Every structure is written in structure tokens, then in C-alpha cells.
């Protein structure tokens, strides 16, 4: 399986005048961000050292050399940059656990075993995750009622879409 990049945080606004930035961490283990080289969506590489609380020193790595941000104006240019880590550096998980990113690419079966699509994306806007199925882009709430069985090792999830999500024929 390809080593996916996982969104682990977002750089916020500058903090102070010496280049520190607020960093919004999306994982429970914020030290992961400091322990590894981070990448943004454009492939730029960054290092991070936590200063205190949610503030950090950020350095951009260019040709293997870290250039630490030391100026508020430089820091401001990094606001809203998303920080990614490869899936392979995330901590090991228990047998019955999984990361949401592991669901992407799995076949989606209905309760009879018929393939109804595949998981194209997992979306979470704060009110709970949803699976986006392809083709068609249907969104399925990622709850135990709508997704009663997840079989990562077998390559599929069982999906029981609520009636509001079912594709209906247009009325004439």
C-alpha cells in the first residue's frame, strides 16, 4: 500500500515578534510533529520545535538545511499551511483499531455482500466522520448503524446507508 500523507496540523498565526507560530495539532501525540520532517501540500519540508503550549519554532528545510523562521513577517507567510506526515510514522495501533485514512480505497458492500462502490475519501468537519463513496459521491455517516462492519484486512466495509442517502429515481 502506498504511504499516504496524513494531515497532522495547521500552522496558525504568528506568536510574538521572533518568529514563533501557533500550531493546531490534529493528533493526540503532538510530539510526532517535532520528531519527524513535515511536508506541506506543495512538497516543501518543515521542522518543528515546540516552544510552549501550542506555539512552536518552524524551520523550512531547503536542500537538507534547516532555515529557522526568526521574524514575525516571515512567520505570517506560513499561516494556514497544512502539515502532513507519512502514514508509516504514525504509532502502531491495536488489532481492532484503524486510522480513518486506512478506509480510503476499501470496497463498500451492502449488507447482502453486493459491491456498491468504494471509499473515495473520509471527511470530518467536526460533527463526525463521513465516508464518500465512488462513483456518485454519496456521503455515508461513519456510525455503527450506517457502517456496521469494517474489515481492513479483507479490503471492505459494510455500508447500510440511511434512506435519505439512497439514490432515488427522479419524479416526472
C-alpha positions in Angstrom: 0.0 0.0 0.0 1.2 3.5 -0.8 2.4 5.5 2.2 -0.3 8.2 2.3 0.4 11.6 3.7 -1.8 12.3 6.8 -2.8 15.8 7.8 -1.4 16.3 11.3 -1.7 20.0 11.9 -2.1 23.5 10.5 0.2 26.5 11.1 -1.7 29.3 12.7 -0.9 33.0 13.3 2.4 34.3 14.5 3.0 34.5 18.2 5.3 37.3 19.3 7.9 39.1 17.1 10.7 36.5 16.9 9.0 34.0 14.5 7.1 31.7 16.7 3.8 30.4 15.4 0.7 28.8 16.8 0.3 25.3 15.5 -3.0 23.5 15.7 -2.2 19.8 16.1 -4.8 17.2 15.0 -3.4 14.2 16.8 -3.2 13.1 20.4 0.6 12.9 20.2 1.8 16.3 19.3 5.4 15.2 19.8 5.1 13.4 16.5 5.3 16.7 14.7 8.6 17.6 16.3 10.1 14.1 15.8 9.7 14.0 12.0 10.2 16.1 8.9 6.8 17.6 8.0 5.6 18.3 4.4 3.0 20.7 3.1 0.7 20.2 0.1 3.3 21.6 -2.3 6.1 19.2 -1.1 8.0 21.8 0.9 9.6 20.3 4.1 9.5 21.8 7.6 10.9 21.1 11.0 9.1 22.0 14.2 10.2 22.5 17.8 7.6 23.1 20.4 8.2 26.3 22.4 5.3 26.3 24.9 1.7 25.3 24.8 0.6 25.4 21.2 3.4 27.7 19.9 6.4 26.4 18.0 9.5 27.4 16.2 9.2 26.4 12.5 12.1 25.8 10.1 11.9 25.3 6.4 14.2 22.6 5.1 15.8 23.5 1.8 18.4 21.2 0.2 18.8 19.4 3.5 19.5 22.6 5.5 17.0 24.0 8.1 16.3 27.7 7.8 14.5 28.6 11.1 11.9 31.3 10.9 13.0 34.2 13.2 10.9 37.1 12.0 7.2 37.8 12.6 6.7 38.8 8.9 8.3 35.6 7.6 6.2 33.6 10.1 3.0 35.3 8.9 3.6 33.9 5.4 3.2 30.4 6.8 -0.2 31.0 8.3 -2.7 28.3 7.2 -0.1 25.9 5.8 -1.2 22.3 6.4 1.4 20.0 7.8 1.5 16.3 6.8 3.3 13.2 7.9 3.6 9.8 6.1 1.2 7.2 7.4 4.2 4.9 8.2 5.5 7.2 11.0 2.2 7.1 13.0 2.1 4.9 16.1 1.2 1.3 15.8 -2.4 0.5 16.6 -4.3 -2.4 18.3 -5.7 -5.2 16.2 -9.3 -3.9 16.2 -8.3 -0.2 15.6 -7.6 1.7 12.5 -6.9 5.2 11.2 -9.6 6.8 9.2 -7.2 7.1 6.3 -7.0 3.3 6.2 -10.6 3.2 4.9 -9.8 5.0 1.7 -9.7 2.6 -1.2 -11.7 -0.1 0.5 -14.7 -1.7 -1.3 -18.1 -0.8 0.0 -20.5 -3.7 0.2 -24.2 -3.6 1.2 -25.4 -6.0 3.8 -26.0 -8.7 1.2 -22.4 -8.6 0.1 -23.0 -6.7 -3.2 -20.3 -4.2 -4.0 -21.9 -0.7 -4.2 -18.7 1.3 -4.7 -15.5 2.1 -2.9 -14.5 4.6 -0.2 -13.1 7.5 -2.1 -12.5 9.8 0.9 -13.2 10.2 4.6 -14.4 13.6 5.5 -14.7 15.1 9.0 -15.8 18.7 9.5 -16.1 18.4 13.3 -19.5 16.8 13.7 -18.3 13.2 13.0 -16.7 11.5 10.0 -18.5 10.5 6.8 -17.4 8.2 4.0 -17.6 9.5 0.5 -18.4 6.6 -1.9 -17.4 6.5 -5.6 -18.9 6.5 -8.0 -21.5 9.1 -7.3 -20.0 10.9 -4.3 -22.6 9.7 -1.8 -21.8 10.6 1.8 -22.4 7.9 4.4 -22.2 8.9 8.1 -19.5 6.9 9.7 -21.5 5.4 12.5 -22.0 1.9 13.7 -25.6 1.9 12.3 -24.5 3.1 8.8 -21.2 1.3 8.7 -21.7 -1.8 10.9 -18.6 -3.7 9.8 -15.1 -2.6 8.9 -12.8 -5.3 7.5 -9.5 -3.6 6.7 -7.6 -6.9 6.3 -10.3 -8.2 3.9 -10.4 -4.9 2.0 -14.0 -3.8 2.5 -16.6 -2.1 4.7 -20.2 -3.0 5.0 -22.4 0.0 4.4 -26.1 0.4 5.4 -26.9 3.9 4.0 -29.8 5.8 5.7 -32.8 6.2 3.5 -32.0 9.9 3.0 -28.8 8.9 1.3 -30.2 6.3 -1.1 -30.2 7.3 -4.8 -33.8 7.8 -5.9 -35.3 8.0 -9.3 -36.4 11.5 -10.2 -40.2 12.1 -10.3 -41.8 13.1 -13.6 
